Amino acid sequence: MGTQGQVVERYLECLAAHDWDGLADTIAEEGLTREGPFCDVVEGKAHYVAYLRKVCTNLKGHRLQVQRVSHVDSRVSYAELSETFEIDDVATTWPECILFERDADGLISRVSVFFKQRQAAG
């Protein structure tokens, strides 16, 4: 499997398309841990896919735009992207970075999300 890195690209494509079955195929069956920007933790593949489905479905106007994916080695990748959704009918964009770690089978076993935050006005 020389194209291990493409698991991350596939994950992002499926997330953007809200293709939950396709996204599930990129995630390890055992030992998935997702750490969010508020140090929130979701563990387990089924919980994580259900979490993403709920969050992305409930966010009005959810869009994802990937700037670049950087593969550090066969296990670790970073994705720089932005997510846009509407809050009170105003589209708000969050720049973020996601750290992905893959297991021995090349499937995603760890996801850690980092947000850039704009300074509060005033």
N, C-alpha and C positions, 0 to 999 in steps of 0.2 A: 504494500500500500504506500506508494511513493507520494501520494497526494494528501497526506495527513492534514496538512494545513488547510485544505479546502473544507474541512469539517466546520471550521469557524466561519468561513464565508457562507457556507450553506445555512448554518444557524442564523446568521444575520439576514440572509435572503428570506428565510421562512418567517422570522420574527417580523420583518417589514411587511410581508404578505399575509400575516396572521394565519400561517399554515402550521397549525399546532401538531399535526401528525408528522409532517416533514421535520419540524423542529425537534420533536421527541426522538427521531431517528439519529440525531447528532449527539445525544446525551447518554452517558454511561448508565447502565441499568442499576449499578450499585455505587453508593458513596458520593452521589452528587451533593455538593454544598454550594449555595449561592449566598454571597454576602452583599447586601445592598448599601447604598450611600449613607444610610442612617444606622449602619451596623446591625441592620435587621438580617436575620439568617433564615433561609429556607433550605430544608434538607430533604433529599429524595427526589428522584426523577418525576414521579407522578405529582407530588406536591408542587414542584417547580413549574411544570407545564400548566397545571391548573391555576397556579398563581399568575403566570404570564397571561394566560387566556383571560382571566378575570380583569387584571389591571389594564391590559391593552384594549379589551373590548369596552371597558367602562370609560376610558379616556376619549373624550370627544376629539375627532379630527387627528387621531394618532398617526404620525408619520415618522419614519426613521431614515436618516441619511448618513451613510458611511463615508467618512473622508478617506481613511486608509486602515489597512490591517497590516501589522508588523509581526512576523514570526521570529521569535528569539531563538528557538530551537525546536526539536520535534515534539516538545511537551507544552511550551509556553508561547502564547500569542497575546498581543494587545490590539484592540480595535478602538480607533478614534472615530466618534460619531456624534450626531446630535439627534435628539428626539424632540418632536414638536407635538403639542396638544393644546387644546383650547381650554382656557380657564375664564369663566364668565364671558364667553364668546370672543376672547382675545387669544390669538395664537401665540403661545409662549414656547421658545426653543431653549432646550437645555443641552449645552455641550457636555459630553461625557467620554470617559475612557473605560473600557471593560477589559479586565485581565481574564484570560481563559487559560486553564490548564487541562491537558488531555491525559488520559490513562494509557496503559500499555497497548490497548486496542485502538488508540487514536481517537477515542470518543471523549467528549467534554465531561470532566469530572469536577471542575471547580470554576465558578464564575464570581468575579468580584467587581462591583460597579462603583465608579468614582465620578462625581459631578463637579463641574466648575460652577461656582455660584457668583451671580452678579451682586455687587454691593447694593445694599438697600438705599433707595433714594432718600435724600435729606440727611 
